[in-house]
């Protein structure tokens, strides 16, 4: 089989322009579907398209090959316009085996393109997937543009003569599928060929095999009579600048490092690996040259406790986890509240309860973030709305933590953390510094009452009052005294502190006073919350209220409804505790409020109790994000019910 790309020798086919396309690769977890999707994503981003992705991982670590439980997928939406979601229905589905076809076919549009590896549709594969007959042959796929392709056979032919085992040859099938998808949508092979050189440069035979498979897939699309045309998607009209394709977990890591640099702090991460948050640990561990220290603890409790120790020592302290880890960290989070130390706690949410759906997305930890600790233990809670937004949320959280001397929770989720989109790299000078001050040490008394200016002193007279660690500023924040500073010795621990002095206190009135002070301090964060941006008219029939990763589907649905002439607006909440001061006024301007959530209505109940409004809910707990169509349908039904 030829593997050259001589354009002059290739037959010319019709190229059809498209505004955008949604493509999904699916196969066994060992078939390299994440790699195939990532390469198509990166190549589309380099071509100037706006992109949004949704990787889908199997929950079983080593599910038997060919089974429904072992299917892995990667969905990509790329377009010549600004997009916010990885797409609803799929335009092109590439299925590497029968199980992948069985679990993903329902998401393919009627009339959509279906590429099936026919070599994997044997009796064993069909039995494992639960097919009584081969769907390629029984007419059940007539609603789609179905192409049965011998991907395994053609890949083996392409790599013949390289001395690879059959198993090694078959691992190149994802590059064949990749090459075919690249041809279909006019993508260049050059970025992926460079990736192969970097990734497999130390294994020349493997590198050459992947190159041949990639080119074989591309050439097959270009030469076979099965495809009458390919597609072209123009670059998107994005704001000018330098962009990088980023996942949410990567953007969080980079945002944390940026916040550390803006505040002049070294960053310490205490973490225990857990899906889907582990990639933040992985990314930060690569950034040691930026003053980052990463500590993989033996468990979640040790991880957060180490972070609290780092905060006490004056570092920017972070701990990352998912819902089960948040449960284990709860007591230590209460300790950080009692100590009133800045700490950032990141929860990349997944399906629960317990182990639940560890590789699937959910938004069901809002109540846990708000109320999941013993005693009166308020914390500011922020939520990222997209992968690129994670970069900014990380900085906002650290600003709040240091300005108000409090732990802060960031809520992300598996959809945001694993998904990717173009992130516009900001100019360093455009980022506002994060001002932090520590009280200077008090010098020992000087002879004859002279001023003390010894090492670590602040020029204070010998008669200066003793250090009061819980003396508060205008934000009710206590002072962040570093250990070892002369004269700044103070108590730490989980027992209640006396106002101002920080001594252990069991006085009932003092306990109530300190409880109220901590509550008022967190409530005062509202002063730092910018006005809410309303997408659409300032008043109307329906207001969509979103938080977290639901943002993209809600923004797109509201825009679609407005183009139909409906008075529908949308707000996305970054601050969930405290809620923005202008939210109540905005809610009152709309006849109906709809809150779509990947839970059973946690924010909806909060809005109903806080503002006494009849907020309606749209709940989904399937481990999948909302589609735009689901939200449009719910709003339409709500408006029909209103007449």
FINUKOL-608519 format. One record per residue (C-alpha): residue in three letters; x, y, z. Coordinates in Angstrom, 2 decimals, always signed. Layout:
<sites>
keza_x_y_z
ALA_X_Y_Z
...
</sites>
This chain:
<sites>
keza_x_y_z
UNK_+0.00_+0.00_+0.00
UNK_+1.33_+3.44_-0.87
UNK_+1.96_+5.77_+2.07
UNK_+3.11_+8.85_+0.16
UNK_+1.21_+12.13_+0.08
UNK_+1.94_+13.28_-3.47
UNK_-0.98_+15.68_-3.97
UNK_-0.52_+15.78_-7.74
UNK_-0.98_+12.02_-8.01
UNK_-4.14_+11.97_-5.87
UNK_-7.62_+12.24_-7.42
UNK_-9.43_+15.49_-6.66
UNK_-12.72_+15.29_-4.78
UNK_-15.37_+17.84_-3.99
UNK_-14.73_+19.87_-0.81
UNK_-17.86_+20.98_+1.02
UNK_-17.71_+23.98_+3.39
UNK_-19.09_+23.55_+6.91
UNK_-19.56_+25.98_+9.80
UNK_-18.55_+23.28_+12.30
UNK_-18.48_+19.57_+13.02
UNK_-18.68_+17.23_+16.00
UNK_-16.57_+14.07_+15.81
UNK_-16.31_+11.21_+18.30
UNK_-13.67_+8.47_+18.43
UNK_-14.65_+5.41_+20.47
UNK_-13.09_+2.02_+21.14
UNK_-11.43_-0.02_+23.86
UNK_-9.53_+1.85_+26.56
UNK_-6.33_+0.51_+24.97
UNK_-7.22_+1.65_+21.44
UNK_-5.76_+5.13_+21.86
UNK_-9.00_+7.06_+21.43
UNK_-7.89_+9.85_+23.77
UNK_-4.70_+10.27_+21.75
UNK_-6.61_+10.32_+18.47
UNK_-9.05_+12.93_+19.78
UNK_-6.31_+15.05_+21.29
UNK_-4.35_+15.13_+18.04
UNK_-7.42_+16.14_+16.03
UNK_-8.10_+18.81_+18.67
UNK_-4.60_+20.25_+18.54
UNK_-4.53_+20.20_+14.75
UNK_-7.91_+21.96_+14.56
UNK_-6.75_+24.58_+17.05
UNK_-3.63_+25.19_+14.96
UNK_-5.91_+25.60_+11.93
UNK_-7.60_+28.48_+13.75
UNK_-10.87_+26.77_+14.68
UNK_-12.53_+27.24_+18.05
UNK_-12.61_+23.86_+19.78
UNK_-14.29_+22.20_+22.75
UNK_-13.74_+18.61_+23.85
UNK_-15.31_+15.95_+26.04
UNK_-13.12_+12.92_+26.88
UNK_-15.07_+9.95_+28.25
UNK_-13.12_+7.34_+30.22
UNK_-14.28_+3.89_+31.34
UNK_-14.71_+3.46_+35.09
UNK_-13.08_+0.02_+35.07
UNK_-9.28_+0.20_+35.14
UNK_-8.79_-3.07_+33.26
UNK_-12.15_-3.98_+31.79
UNK_-11.95_-6.99_+29.42
UNK_-11.24_-5.95_+25.84
UNK_-14.33_-5.73_+23.67
UNK_-16.80_-5.30_+26.55
UNK_-19.28_-2.47_+27.03
UNK_-17.63_-1.51_+30.34
UNK_-14.27_-0.95_+28.64
UNK_-15.35_+1.58_+26.00
UNK_-13.41_+4.83_+25.91
UNK_-14.43_+7.87_+23.89
UNK_-13.31_+11.35_+22.89
UNK_-15.72_+13.91_+21.44
UNK_-14.54_+17.07_+19.71
UNK_-16.51_+20.04_+18.42
UNK_-14.60_+22.43_+16.14
UNK_-16.05_+25.36_+14.28
UNK_-15.48_+28.62_+12.42
UNK_-17.38_+30.53_+15.14
UNK_-17.22_+30.93_+18.90
UNK_-18.47_+27.74_+20.60
UNK_-19.04_+26.78_+24.23
UNK_-19.82_+23.05_+24.21
UNK_-18.38_+19.84_+22.70
UNK_-21.57_+19.49_+20.68
UNK_-24.88_+17.70_+21.15
UNK_-25.41_+15.05_+18.52
UNK_-22.36_+13.71_+16.70
UNK_-21.79_+14.41_+12.98
UNK_-19.19_+11.65_+12.55
UNK_-18.71_+8.56_+14.74
UNK_-15.58_+6.42_+14.42
UNK_-16.16_+3.07_+16.17
UNK_-13.24_+0.69_+16.55
UNK_-15.27_-2.33_+17.73
UNK_-18.80_-3.63_+18.28
UNK_-18.99_-2.52_+21.93
UNK_-18.04_+1.04_+20.97
UNK_-20.71_+1.05_+18.28
UNK_-23.34_-0.30_+20.68
UNK_-22.71_+2.30_+23.41
UNK_-22.27_+5.36_+21.17
UNK_-24.59_+4.94_+18.17
UNK_-27.54_+6.65_+19.89
UNK_-25.58_+9.93_+19.89
UNK_-24.99_+9.96_+16.11
UNK_-27.25_+12.22_+14.06
UNK_-29.60_+10.63_+11.58
UNK_-27.75_+10.83_+8.30
UNK_-24.45_+11.24_+10.11
UNK_-21.18_+9.61_+9.04
UNK_-20.43_+6.24_+10.66
UNK_-16.99_+4.69_+10.23
UNK_-16.78_+1.15_+11.64
UNK_-13.74_-1.10_+11.91
UNK_-15.34_-4.11_+10.20
UNK_-12.43_-6.38_+11.23
UNK_-13.60_-6.10_+14.85
UNK_-17.22_-7.03_+14.02
UNK_-16.53_-10.76_+14.37
UNK_-18.60_-13.26_+16.35
UNK_-16.66_-12.77_+19.58
UNK_-16.92_-9.00_+19.39
UNK_-20.62_-9.10_+18.52
UNK_-21.34_-11.50_+21.39
UNK_-19.47_-9.34_+23.89
UNK_-21.43_-6.29_+22.79
UNK_-24.76_-8.14_+22.97
UNK_-25.54_-8.08_+19.25
UNK_-27.62_-10.99_+17.94
UNK_-26.57_-10.16_+14.36
UNK_-23.98_-8.00_+12.67
UNK_-25.52_-4.50_+12.45
UNK_-23.49_-3.76_+9.33
UNK_-25.37_-6.54_+7.54
UNK_-28.86_-6.55_+9.07
UNK_-30.00_-3.14_+7.83
UNK_-30.09_-1.48_+11.27
UNK_-27.57_+1.18_+10.18
UNK_-29.46_+2.37_+7.08
UNK_-30.23_+5.73_+8.71
UNK_-26.55_+6.68_+8.63
UNK_-23.79_+7.12_+6.04
UNK_-22.17_+3.85_+7.05
UNK_-18.68_+2.88_+5.93
UNK_-17.41_-0.54_+6.98
UNK_-13.62_-0.28_+6.77
UNK_-11.05_-3.02_+7.37
UNK_-8.96_-0.77_+9.61
UNK_-7.03_-3.59_+11.28
UNK_-6.13_-5.27_+7.99
UNK_-5.08_-2.05_+6.26
UNK_-3.01_-0.99_+9.27
UNK_-1.19_-4.32_+9.30
UNK_-0.49_-3.99_+5.59
UNK_+0.83_-0.46_+6.06
UNK_+3.36_-1.45_+8.73
UNK_+4.44_-4.69_+7.07
UNK_+8.20_-5.20_+6.95
UNK_+9.00_-3.24_+10.12
UNK_+9.45_-6.35_+12.26
UNK_+6.54_-5.57_+14.60
UNK_+4.47_-8.20_+16.32
UNK_+0.79_-8.37_+15.40
UNK_-0.11_-6.82_+18.75
UNK_+2.27_-3.92_+18.14
UNK_+0.94_-3.45_+14.62
UNK_-2.65_-3.38_+15.83
UNK_-1.83_-0.61_+18.30
UNK_-1.36_+1.68_+15.28
UNK_-5.04_+1.46_+14.31
UNK_-5.82_+4.70_+16.07
UNK_-3.37_+6.50_+13.75
UNK_-5.16_+4.99_+10.73
UNK_-8.48_+6.28_+12.07
UNK_-6.83_+9.59_+12.83
UNK_-5.49_+9.94_+9.29
UNK_-8.91_+9.20_+7.81
UNK_-10.53_+11.85_+10.04
UNK_-7.81_+14.33_+9.07
UNK_-8.61_+13.79_+5.39
UNK_-12.35_+14.12_+5.96
UNK_-12.00_+17.55_+7.57
UNK_-8.99_+18.94_+5.70
UNK_-6.56_+18.75_+8.60
UNK_-2.80_+18.86_+8.10
UNK_-0.76_+15.80_+9.04
UNK_+2.36_+17.80_+9.88
UNK_+1.61_+18.56_+13.58
UNK_+0.90_+14.89_+14.27
UNK_+3.97_+13.75_+12.36
UNK_+6.02_+16.07_+14.59
UNK_+4.26_+14.61_+17.63
UNK_+5.20_+11.08_+16.51
UNK_+8.86_+12.13_+16.22
UNK_+8.82_+13.57_+19.75
UNK_+6.83_+10.78_+21.35
UNK_+8.38_+7.74_+19.67
UNK_+11.74_+9.08_+18.55
UNK_+13.56_+6.55_+20.73
UNK_+11.72_+3.67_+19.06
UNK_+12.31_+4.09_+15.32
UNK_+10.20_+1.09_+14.24
UNK_+7.19_+2.22_+16.30
UNK_+7.55_+5.79_+15.05
UNK_+7.69_+4.65_+11.44
UNK_+4.70_+2.33_+11.94
UNK_+2.58_+5.18_+13.31
UNK_+3.64_+7.46_+10.48
UNK_+2.69_+4.82_+7.91
UNK_-0.66_+4.13_+9.57
UNK_-1.50_+7.84_+9.72
UNK_-0.69_+8.33_+6.04
UNK_-2.51_+5.12_+5.10
UNK_-5.73_+6.39_+6.69
UNK_-5.35_+9.75_+4.95
UNK_-4.66_+8.13_+1.57
UNK_-7.56_+5.72_+1.96
UNK_-9.97_+8.62_+2.33
UNK_-8.45_+10.38_-0.63
UNK_-8.48_+7.40_-3.01
UNK_-11.48_+5.26_-2.12
UNK_-14.68_+5.74_-4.09
UNK_-16.69_+5.35_-0.87
UNK_-16.22_+9.05_-0.03
UNK_-17.45_+11.48_-2.62
UNK_-16.32_+14.59_-0.77
UNK_-14.41_+15.95_+2.20
UNK_-15.21_+18.99_+4.36
UNK_-13.61_+22.35_+5.04
UNK_-14.10_+24.50_+8.13
UNK_-12.71_+28.03_+8.01
UNK_-10.76_+29.54_+10.95
UNK_-12.85_+31.11_+13.69
UNK_-12.94_+34.87_+14.21
UNK_-11.39_+34.80_+17.70
UNK_-9.90_+37.85_+19.49
UNK_-6.31_+38.36_+18.32
UNK_-3.59_+36.92_+20.52
UNK_-1.53_+33.85_+21.21
UNK_-3.57_+30.76_+22.11
UNK_-2.80_+27.41_+23.65
UNK_-5.12_+24.41_+23.84
UNK_-5.65_+23.74_+27.56
UNK_-7.62_+21.31_+29.70
UNK_-9.28_+22.61_+32.83
UNK_-6.86_+20.77_+35.11
UNK_-3.88_+22.23_+33.25
UNK_-5.38_+25.73_+33.42
UNK_-5.96_+25.37_+37.17
UNK_-2.33_+24.38_+37.67
UNK_-1.06_+27.29_+35.60
UNK_-3.46_+29.69_+37.32
UNK_-2.21_+28.58_+40.73
UNK_+1.42_+29.07_+39.73
UNK_+0.55_+32.50_+38.34
UNK_-1.19_+33.44_+41.60
UNK_+1.88_+32.35_+43.55
UNK_+4.14_+34.51_+41.39
UNK_+1.78_+37.50_+41.60
UNK_+1.85_+37.27_+45.41
UNK_+5.55_+36.52_+45.80
UNK_+4.92_+33.11_+47.36
UNK_+6.22_+29.61_+46.85
UNK_+3.44_+27.17_+46.02
UNK_+2.94_+23.99_+48.05
UNK_+0.51_+21.29_+46.93
UNK_-0.43_+18.53_+49.34
UNK_-2.45_+15.97_+47.42
UNK_-3.49_+12.33_+47.20
UNK_-4.20_+10.97_+43.69
UNK_-7.88_+10.68_+42.84
UNK_-9.82_+10.72_+39.56
UNK_-10.45_+13.22_+38.01
UNK_-8.20_+15.64_+39.97
UNK_-4.85_+13.85_+39.67
UNK_-3.75_+15.74_+36.56
UNK_-3.40_+18.93_+38.63
UNK_-0.79_+17.14_+40.74
UNK_+0.87_+15.80_+37.59
UNK_+1.02_+19.24_+35.96
UNK_+2.30_+21.07_+39.04
UNK_+5.00_+18.44_+39.58
UNK_+6.44_+19.50_+36.22
UNK_+6.75_+23.15_+37.31
UNK_+9.35_+22.91_+40.08
UNK_+11.41_+25.61_+38.35
UNK_+8.65_+28.09_+39.31
UNK_+9.12_+27.46_+43.03
UNK_+6.47_+24.73_+43.20
UNK_+6.62_+22.00_+45.83
UNK_+4.39_+18.97_+45.36
UNK_+3.79_+16.36_+48.06
UNK_+1.95_+13.12_+47.24
UNK_+0.68_+12.11_+50.66
UNK_-0.30_+8.65_+51.88
UNK_-3.95_+9.69_+52.22
UNK_-6.32_+12.65_+51.90
UNK_-6.06_+13.64_+55.58
UNK_-2.29_+13.83_+55.45
UNK_-2.48_+15.82_+52.21
UNK_-4.67_+18.61_+53.58
UNK_-2.89_+18.63_+56.94
UNK_+0.45_+19.13_+55.19
UNK_-1.07_+21.99_+53.21
UNK_-2.28_+23.62_+56.44
UNK_+1.24_+23.35_+57.79
UNK_+2.59_+25.01_+54.66
UNK_+0.03_+27.83_+55.05
UNK_+1.14_+28.34_+58.65
UNK_+4.71_+28.58_+57.37
UNK_+3.78_+31.32_+54.90
UNK_+3.47_+29.41_+51.63
UNK_+0.65_+29.46_+49.08
UNK_-0.99_+26.22_+50.19
UNK_-3.18_+24.07_+47.92
UNK_-4.88_+20.70_+48.25
UNK_-6.72_+18.95_+45.40
UNK_-9.24_+16.12_+45.42
UNK_-12.70_+14.97_+44.36
UNK_-15.88_+14.37_+46.39
UNK_-14.75_+11.30_+48.38
UNK_-11.54_+13.10_+49.31
UNK_-13.49_+16.19_+50.40
UNK_-15.33_+13.99_+52.89
UNK_-12.03_+12.86_+54.39
UNK_-10.61_+16.40_+54.45
UNK_-13.64_+17.89_+56.23
UNK_-12.23_+17.95_+59.79
UNK_-8.93_+19.46_+58.68
UNK_-10.82_+22.08_+56.67
UNK_-12.54_+23.02_+59.91
UNK_-9.09_+23.33_+61.52
UNK_-8.04_+25.75_+58.77
UNK_-11.21_+27.78_+59.44
UNK_-10.41_+27.90_+63.16
UNK_-6.80_+28.88_+62.48
UNK_-7.99_+31.44_+59.89
UNK_-5.23_+30.62_+57.44
UNK_-5.33_+31.05_+53.64
UNK_-5.75_+27.70_+51.91
UNK_-7.18_+26.76_+48.49
UNK_-9.14_+23.48_+48.36
UNK_-9.97_+22.23_+44.86
UNK_-12.74_+19.68_+44.26
UNK_-12.92_+18.30_+40.72
UNK_-16.36_+16.73_+41.09
UNK_-17.39_+13.30_+39.84
UNK_-20.46_+11.08_+40.08
UNK_-21.29_+9.87_+43.60
UNK_-22.03_+8.97_+46.30
UNK_-19.14_+6.88_+47.63
UNK_-16.99_+5.70_+44.70
UNK_-20.00_+6.27_+42.42
UNK_-19.02_+6.98_+38.82
UNK_-15.34_+7.88_+39.23
UNK_-14.70_+8.81_+35.58
UNK_-18.01_+10.59_+34.91
UNK_-18.98_+14.19_+35.58
UNK_-21.44_+15.57_+38.14
UNK_-22.14_+18.77_+40.13
UNK_-23.46_+17.12_+43.26
UNK_-20.86_+18.40_+45.76
UNK_-22.22_+21.94_+46.15
UNK_-24.00_+21.11_+49.41
UNK_-20.84_+19.38_+50.63
UNK_-18.75_+22.49_+49.86
UNK_-21.24_+24.80_+51.58
UNK_-22.26_+22.73_+54.60
UNK_-20.17_+19.55_+54.80
UNK_-18.28_+20.29_+58.04
UNK_-19.10_+20.10_+61.72
UNK_-20.03_+23.26_+63.61
UNK_-20.61_+26.68_+62.10
UNK_-17.86_+26.51_+59.51
UNK_-18.45_+28.91_+56.59
UNK_-16.11_+29.02_+53.60
UNK_-16.08_+31.07_+50.39
UNK_-16.96_+28.82_+47.43
UNK_-16.08_+29.62_+43.81
UNK_-16.84_+27.62_+40.66
UNK_-15.04_+27.52_+37.31
UNK_-17.32_+27.53_+34.28
UNK_-14.98_+26.28_+31.52
UNK_-11.46_+24.89_+31.03
UNK_-9.96_+28.30_+30.19
UNK_-11.85_+29.98_+33.05
UNK_-9.98_+27.76_+35.53
UNK_-6.90_+29.95_+35.06
UNK_-8.73_+33.04_+36.33
UNK_-10.66_+31.27_+39.08
UNK_-7.42_+30.04_+40.63
UNK_-6.18_+33.61_+40.98
UNK_-9.50_+34.90_+42.30
UNK_-9.57_+32.19_+44.96
UNK_-6.08_+33.05_+46.20
UNK_-6.94_+36.77_+46.32
UNK_-9.96_+36.02_+48.49
UNK_-8.02_+33.59_+50.69
UNK_-5.28_+36.10_+51.47
UNK_-7.44_+39.22_+51.69
UNK_-9.84_+37.61_+54.16
UNK_-7.49_+35.03_+55.75
UNK_-9.74_+32.05_+55.12
UNK_-9.72_+28.73_+53.30
UNK_-11.48_+28.90_+49.92
UNK_-13.09_+26.07_+47.92
UNK_-12.88_+25.90_+44.12
UNK_-15.44_+23.62_+42.45
UNK_-14.55_+22.17_+39.07
UNK_-15.83_+18.88_+37.61
UNK_-14.73_+16.03_+35.39
UNK_-16.21_+17.66_+32.30
UNK_-14.22_+20.87_+32.85
UNK_-11.09_+19.21_+34.21
UNK_-10.66_+16.76_+31.31
UNK_-12.19_+18.93_+28.59
UNK_-10.12_+21.38_+26.56
UNK_-10.56_+24.66_+24.71
UNK_-8.32_+27.45_+23.36
UNK_-6.92_+29.60_+26.15
UNK_-5.72_+33.05_+25.23
UNK_-2.35_+33.59_+26.89
UNK_-2.50_+36.91_+28.78
UNK_+0.23_+39.53_+28.82
UNK_+2.09_+39.25_+32.12
UNK_+1.75_+42.97_+32.73
UNK_-2.03_+42.77_+32.52
UNK_-2.30_+40.57_+35.62
UNK_-2.95_+42.46_+38.84
UNK_-0.54_+41.76_+41.72
UNK_-1.87_+39.99_+44.80
UNK_-0.76_+42.11_+47.74
UNK_+0.19_+40.21_+50.90
UNK_+1.74_+41.65_+54.04
UNK_+3.02_+39.92_+57.15
UNK_+3.48_+41.63_+60.52
UNK_+7.12_+42.28_+61.21
UNK_+8.78_+40.90_+64.30
UNK_+8.81_+42.95_+67.48
UNK_+12.34_+43.75_+68.59
UNK_+13.38_+43.08_+72.20
UNK_+13.34_+46.02_+74.56
UNK_+16.33_+48.39_+74.07
UNK_+18.35_+49.75_+77.04
UNK_+17.15_+52.97_+78.69
UNK_+13.88_+52.88_+76.71
UNK_+15.53_+53.56_+73.35
UNK_+13.88_+52.41_+70.13
UNK_+14.38_+48.78_+69.21
UNK_+15.87_+48.25_+65.78
UNK_+17.43_+44.83_+66.19
UNK_+17.31_+42.03_+63.63
UNK_+13.73_+41.42_+62.54
UNK_+12.52_+44.48_+64.40
UNK_+10.19_+47.14_+63.08
UNK_+11.53_+50.15_+64.85
UNK_+8.79_+49.90_+67.51
UNK_+9.45_+51.28_+70.98
UNK_+10.13_+48.83_+73.77
UNK_+6.75_+49.65_+75.29
UNK_+4.79_+48.28_+72.27
UNK_+1.82_+46.08_+73.23
UNK_+2.11_+42.29_+72.89
UNK_+1.27_+40.78_+69.52
UNK_-2.42_+39.98_+69.12
UNK_-2.80_+37.40_+66.31
UNK_-6.62_+37.67_+66.15
UNK_-6.74_+41.45_+65.96
UNK_-8.70_+42.14_+62.76
UNK_-8.52_+44.62_+59.88
UNK_-11.35_+46.23_+57.92
UNK_-12.07_+42.87_+56.24
UNK_-12.18_+41.10_+59.63
UNK_-9.05_+39.25_+58.56
UNK_-6.50_+38.42_+61.23
UNK_-2.80_+39.00_+60.65
UNK_-0.71_+36.32_+58.93
UNK_+2.25_+36.04_+61.28
UNK_+5.11_+33.84_+60.14
UNK_+6.66_+31.41_+62.62
UNK_+10.05_+32.43_+63.97
UNK_+9.47_+36.19_+63.79
UNK_+10.64_+37.73_+67.10
UNK_+7.82_+38.60_+69.45
UNK_+5.06_+37.08_+67.27
UNK_+4.64_+33.81_+69.15
UNK_+1.00_+32.66_+69.22
UNK_-1.08_+29.52_+69.68
UNK_-2.36_+27.33_+66.86
UNK_-4.80_+24.43_+67.00
UNK_-8.42_+23.48_+66.67
UNK_-9.64_+24.71_+70.06
UNK_-11.61_+27.94_+70.12
UNK_-9.48_+31.08_+70.31
UNK_-9.95_+34.11_+72.48
UNK_-10.70_+37.27_+70.57
UNK_-7.55_+39.20_+69.67
UNK_-5.10_+37.28_+71.89
UNK_-5.61_+33.85_+70.30
UNK_-5.37_+32.08_+73.63
UNK_-7.49_+28.95_+74.11
UNK_-10.90_+29.98_+75.40
UNK_-13.93_+28.03_+76.63
UNK_-15.94_+31.16_+77.41
UNK_-19.42_+30.74_+75.85
UNK_-19.83_+34.41_+74.91
UNK_-16.41_+34.49_+73.30
UNK_-17.28_+31.38_+71.27
UNK_-20.44_+32.99_+69.94
UNK_-18.56_+36.20_+69.22
UNK_-15.80_+34.39_+67.28
UNK_-18.38_+32.31_+65.40
UNK_-20.15_+35.49_+64.33
UNK_-16.84_+37.10_+63.37
UNK_-15.88_+34.19_+61.11
UNK_-19.34_+34.22_+59.55
UNK_-19.26_+37.98_+58.97
UNK_-15.80_+37.73_+57.45
UNK_-16.93_+35.22_+54.82
UNK_-20.11_+37.21_+54.19
UNK_-17.91_+40.27_+53.65
UNK_-16.30_+38.62_+50.63
UNK_-19.33_+39.98_+48.76
UNK_-17.45_+43.30_+48.63
UNK_-14.91_+41.68_+46.31
UNK_-17.47_+40.18_+43.91
UNK_-17.85_+42.11_+40.64
UNK_-21.32_+42.85_+39.23
UNK_-23.04_+39.96_+37.48
UNK_-23.00_+40.01_+33.69
UNK_-26.43_+39.26_+32.22
UNK_-26.23_+37.66_+28.78
UNK_-29.29_+38.95_+26.96
UNK_-31.98_+41.48_+27.96
UNK_-31.95_+42.79_+31.54
UNK_-35.53_+41.57_+32.03
UNK_-37.81_+39.12_+30.30
UNK_-39.66_+35.82_+30.38
UNK_-36.99_+33.32_+31.48
UNK_-33.62_+33.66_+33.18
UNK_-31.26_+30.70_+33.02
UNK_-29.00_+30.53_+36.09
UNK_-25.97_+28.28_+35.77
UNK_-22.85_+27.47_+37.73
UNK_-19.81_+25.44_+36.80
UNK_-19.58_+23.41_+33.61
UNK_-23.27_+23.86_+32.73
UNK_-22.32_+27.35_+31.50
UNK_-21.59_+26.40_+27.89
UNK_-24.86_+24.57_+27.26
UNK_-26.88_+27.33_+28.96
UNK_-25.14_+30.16_+27.09
UNK_-25.64_+28.42_+23.75
UNK_-29.29_+27.53_+24.51
UNK_-30.12_+31.09_+25.58
UNK_-28.53_+32.48_+22.42
UNK_-30.48_+30.05_+20.25
UNK_-33.76_+30.96_+21.95
UNK_-33.09_+34.68_+21.57
UNK_-32.51_+34.15_+17.84
UNK_-36.00_+32.65_+17.78
UNK_-37.33_+35.88_+19.28
UNK_-37.73_+34.65_+22.87
UNK_-36.95_+36.93_+25.86
UNK_-34.46_+34.54_+27.49
UNK_-31.32_+35.60_+29.35
UNK_-28.55_+33.81_+31.19
UNK_-26.27_+34.44_+34.16
UNK_-23.38_+32.27_+35.28
UNK_-22.41_+32.37_+38.97
UNK_-18.72_+32.17_+39.87
UNK_-19.29_+32.98_+43.56
UNK_-21.62_+30.52_+45.29
UNK_-20.80_+31.62_+48.84
UNK_-21.42_+34.40_+49.41
UNK_-23.83_+34.97_+46.55
UNK_-23.35_+38.26_+44.64
UNK_-25.12_+41.28_+46.12
UNK_-26.96_+42.11_+42.88
UNK_-28.32_+38.60_+42.27
UNK_-31.63_+39.14_+44.06
UNK_-32.45_+42.22_+41.98
UNK_-31.61_+40.40_+38.73
UNK_-33.77_+37.40_+39.63
UNK_-36.75_+39.67_+40.36
UNK_-36.78_+41.05_+36.80
UNK_-37.78_+37.76_+35.17
UNK_-41.09_+35.95_+35.20
UNK_-39.45_+32.53_+35.49
UNK_-36.04_+31.36_+36.72
UNK_-34.66_+28.01_+35.51
UNK_-31.59_+26.41_+37.13
UNK_-30.06_+23.54_+35.10
UNK_-27.73_+21.41_+37.28
UNK_-25.98_+18.06_+37.11
UNK_-27.50_+17.18_+40.49
UNK_-30.96_+17.00_+42.03
UNK_-31.37_+20.76_+42.45
UNK_-28.84_+21.97_+45.02
UNK_-28.41_+25.56_+43.78
UNK_-32.13_+25.77_+42.99
UNK_-32.99_+25.02_+46.62
UNK_-30.44_+27.59_+47.80
UNK_-31.92_+30.32_+45.57
UNK_-35.44_+29.48_+46.67
UNK_-34.48_+29.77_+50.35
UNK_-32.34_+32.89_+49.98
UNK_-34.59_+34.91_+47.69
UNK_-38.03_+33.31_+48.19
UNK_-38.54_+32.85_+44.45
UNK_-40.19_+29.96_+42.63
UNK_-37.03_+28.83_+40.87
UNK_-37.57_+25.86_+38.58
UNK_-35.01_+23.13_+38.09
UNK_-33.65_+20.95_+35.32
UNK_-31.71_+18.05_+36.81
UNK_-29.51_+15.44_+35.19
UNK_-27.42_+12.81_+37.00
UNK_-26.29_+10.48_+34.22
UNK_-22.56_+11.19_+34.34
UNK_-22.95_+13.25_+31.15
UNK_-23.13_+17.02_+30.58
UNK_-26.29_+18.73_+29.38
UNK_-26.93_+19.01_+25.68
UNK_-28.11_+22.34_+24.32
UNK_-31.26_+20.64_+23.05
UNK_-32.26_+19.48_+26.52
UNK_-32.16_+23.03_+27.87
UNK_-33.92_+24.54_+24.86
UNK_-36.71_+21.97_+25.19
UNK_-37.15_+22.63_+28.94
UNK_-37.34_+26.40_+28.43
UNK_-39.80_+25.99_+25.57
UNK_-42.04_+23.75_+27.68
UNK_-41.84_+26.22_+30.55
UNK_-42.95_+29.08_+28.31
UNK_-45.76_+26.99_+26.78
UNK_-47.05_+26.18_+30.26
UNK_-47.18_+29.92_+30.95
UNK_-49.29_+30.46_+27.84
</sites>
